[in-house]
């Protein structure tokens, strides 16, 4: 009999089991959003099919019930530029459904995701989507996926093919065959004779993987006895929960194929909130405990904090750490719906929690939460109409509140508002949201490079200020020596005045004016790494003052710096590029082509098959580095950088 799905009207199933949550993760284009809609539709929740086709840039949350049990499904963006959003969702999920296409060529893109799941100890299930487009053998796709993870992947279904078309599957555990029927439950059919050998091979591989972790099953395998399905499900569930094995299912979400079978596997294999909390080190005892994993400013609904309730129950209006919950929302079919109460395991949106940021824990000590990765791309933005600056500022504060991977800074030197994020697509999405939420037309350009300048030779410069305007005049005379210092030595002032040629009381004004004059040199940039020495001067007992000596000093500095062979300095960053080993030569060429000095490369200890390439690269060459790097590495390459030193500009 096919499984029946009970619409989720009450917020939890009549069976009373704690709600569970899954996160749909995988590369861009794998069909996660289609699967999200298909799963909700199969769970009896209303959906808007096709409403979010194309590349998703935000988390989506939906609720539904399967056989009376309550579920939350989080649809995560696939682009690597939104990986932090996926990490936030995974932090509160009981299990990750890794969605991939039926193509070995796309498997490499899953390497970083598998690694994050392994490091965090998050149970996972792989769903090979678009099985109707399978052109080769599913075992080849499985082998390519296995190369990306240390966990053992076990195939739970073998596709049935009629000609080039995949028409159904054989369940490896139950040894039953099913034919897909579009929009309906699959029809059970006899196992095709042509499939028996392949099914037996897949079953043997499954039993061998499980027997490594279960003595009773190992004994059956060694004695060449066929275990009953229930003797397989028990060690399968235990091995999945421990992360020793990962089940692999197949289907085509676009046609509704394999969705009910996926729901069955989730129902049996996804751990409950108590198990997940124990894995996260969260105590079972205590009052309501919630962790915020997304912040959203939802127009008329106000500020919403999406949170996993690790302990419950929690009622609308209750207080958590002094914050009153102003509304509880669930999302059947993806649309917000108020509920009076949430129970342990629920994922709900909490209303009006001002001052509570993403990652915050309410009701207990802080729970670990993913930190955003360092920014790799930046834009300087200004409103086309200066009257919109206040509206833009407010909108920026909200966006930074919503998106931990976005940073907003004001460069004090250039006075530019800088948006820094995870790539071109990320910042483009931010700009679109800014325009939509604030109604402000924006100009976006590359941020200015913080060039500096210094001098190549020393000079002695004399300057005299003599002004008489009636009453007290202005008089000061200074003789300055301006010399270069070693790179990074900074500014230094000294005085060698003898005989009181310049009274001591005026020397601080000379020092201050000399340093102030370095803010903008003859090339238009701040001047660094110079020494200024006051050698001599004269004064007038009436007309000399701090202001007069300051003015004379600035005159001497302006003239002297222009004569001292000024040179522009550009910032050089230490860059570490991380790429799969097959892309290492390309990464080196990319850096060299950007005036980079390659320092070397080495295998990454924590990432088998990956290399770290180190180089010194002018900062002026970095603004679009991430775009080209990802283009050359199927979106896998990334880098981190830090300022290293200033060097004379060499040009391209």
Secondary structure, 3 states (H helix, E strand, C coil): CCCCCCCCCCCCCCCCCCCEEEEEECCCCCCHHHHHHHHHHHCCCCCCCCCCCCCCCCCEEEEEEECCEEEEEEECCCCHHHHHHHHHHHCCCCEEEEEEECCHHHHHHHHHHHHHHHHHCCCEEEEEECHHHCCCCHHHHHHHHHCCCCCEEEECEEEEEECCEEEEEEECCCCEEEEEECCEEEEEECCCHHHHHHHHHHHHHHHHHHHCCCHHHHHHHHCCCCCCHHHHHHHHHHHHHHCCEEEEEECEHHHCECHHHHHHHHHHHCCCHHHHHHHCCCCCCCCCEEEEEEEEECHHHCEEEEEEEEECCEECCCEECCEECCCEEECECCCCEECCEECCCCEEEEECCCCCCCCCEECCCCCCCCCCCCCCEEEEEEECCHHHHHHHHHHHHHHHHHCCCCEEEECCCCCCEEEEECCHHHHHHHHHHHHHHHCCCEEEECCCCCCEEEECCCEEEEEEEEECCCCCCEEEEEEEEEEECCCCCCCEEEECCCCCCCCHHHHHHHHHHHHHHHHCCCCCCEECCEEEEEEEEECCCCCCCHHHHHHHHHHHHHHHHHHCCEEEEEEEEEEEEEEEHHHHHHHHHHHHCCCCEEEEEEECCCCCCEEEEEEEEEHHHCCCHHHHHHHHCCCCCEEEEEEEEEEECCCC
